[in-house]
Each structure stands twice: as structure tokens, then as C-alpha cells.
């Protein structure tokens, strides 16, 4: 069973709990859990597009920098305020 979040991310049932699909897919590809400093970037800016060709492992700092260029001039999707 899958859930769509307000942010546009998808969660899937995995190992007895809901987890973000993009993280589950990347961990499976890498053959390991993501480190605390690793984030998954959606290259095309669509958090619901979890094709491997659209996912990239980045550090938190890299992700923050890339997100700013994708969301210039407006709030990030799913943010409040």
C-alpha cells in the first residue's frame, strides 16, 4: 500500500512501516542504508517521480543548494508559511 504525502513524496509499506519510496529504492540500489548526511535529490524537481534516473544521492549541503535553484522565487512544495 502506498501513501502520497502533501509534499508530493510517496511512502510505501516496507519492513513493517511506511518509508519514503525514493529512499527505499536508493538503499536497494546501493545495497546499504543511507548515511545520516546523505539525502536523495529528485533531479527534475518532482518529488513523486521516483525513477532511478531521476534520483541522486547528495549531501545535506548539496541538497540545500540544489533545492534553492529549483525553487527560486517561491516556497518549496509542501512548505508552510
C-alpha positions, 0 to 999 in steps of 0.5 A: 500500500502506498501513501502520497504525502502533501509534499508530493513524496510517496511512502510505501509499506516496507519492513513493517512501516511506511518509508519514503519510496525514493529512499527505499529504492536508493538503499536497494540500489546501493545495497546499504542504508543511507548515511545520516548526511546523505539525502536523495535529490529528485533531479527534475524537481518532482518529488513523486517521480521516483525513477532511478534516473531521476534520483541522486544521492547528495549531501545535506549541503548539496541538497540545500543548494540544489533545492534553492535553484529549483525553487527560486522565487517561491516556497518549496512544495509542501512548505508552510508559511 
